[in-house]
Amino acid sequence: MLARSKAGRDKEHVYVIVNAENEYVYVADGKTRPLRHMKKKNRRHLQPIRKIRFDGVPEDKAVREVIEQYIREGEPV
C-alpha cells in the first residue's frame, strides 16, 4: 500500500508499507529508506493513498518505480 507520512521529519513523504505489526508499520521508499533499512512508523502517522500489489518479494527498484509513477500521474505530494 502506498502511504503519505502525516507527521515527523519526513512529513509529506510517500512510502510503500512493507510490513505491519499491531500499531506500527515498516515502510520503505527504495532510495533513502531501502528495504534492508525500513523505517518503523506509527500507523496513526500515515495516510493511506492507494493499494498496490507486488508479485513475490519486492525490490528497491520496484518500490521506487511505483512511487515515481504515482508522482508522475500528477497526484499532489
N, C-alpha and C positions, 0 to 999 in steps of 0.2 A: 504494500500500500504506500502511496506517496503521501507525505505529510509535511506541513509547514510548521516550523518552530514558532510558538507564540511568546516564549519567554527565554531569558538567558542571553548570554553574549552572542549567540547565533540566531537571534530573533529574525524572522522572515526567511530563514534558510530552508531550502527544500531538501528533504531526505527520503530515503526508502526505508520503511520499517522492515527489519530483517527477522527479528525475534521478539516475542512478547512474554513477559513473566509478571504475573499479578499486576501491580501498579506501575511497573517500569517496562520500557521497550528499549530495544537496541536498534539504533539507526546508523545508516552509512550513506555517503554521497559519492563514493568512488574516487574522490580527489583528496580533500583534506581529512576525510574520515573513510578510509578504505575498509573493506570487510574484515580485515585482520585486526583493525583497531576501531571497532564500532563504539559509538557513544551511547552510554546508558542515560536515558532521559525519562522523566516522569510523564505518564500518559496525559496528564492534565495540561502539560506544556506544549502539546502538539495538536494541530488542527488537521484532520484527515482531508485529503484532496481528491484522490482517485484510487480505485482498486486496480492493481496490476497483477499479473501472474508471470512467474519465470518458469521456464522448463528446466527442471533439475536444480542444481545449486547455482545461484547467481555468481557472476564475476564482476569485478570492479568496472570493467568496460561496459557491461550490460547495464549496470546501475547508472553510470554516467550518461549513457545514451537515452535511457528512459527519462532522466531529469532534464537533459538538454532538449529532448523532443517536447516535453511539457512546456518548457520555457519558450521554445520556438513557436508554439501554437498561439502565442500571444496571451497566455494566462498571466495575470498580474502576480508578481513575485514580491 
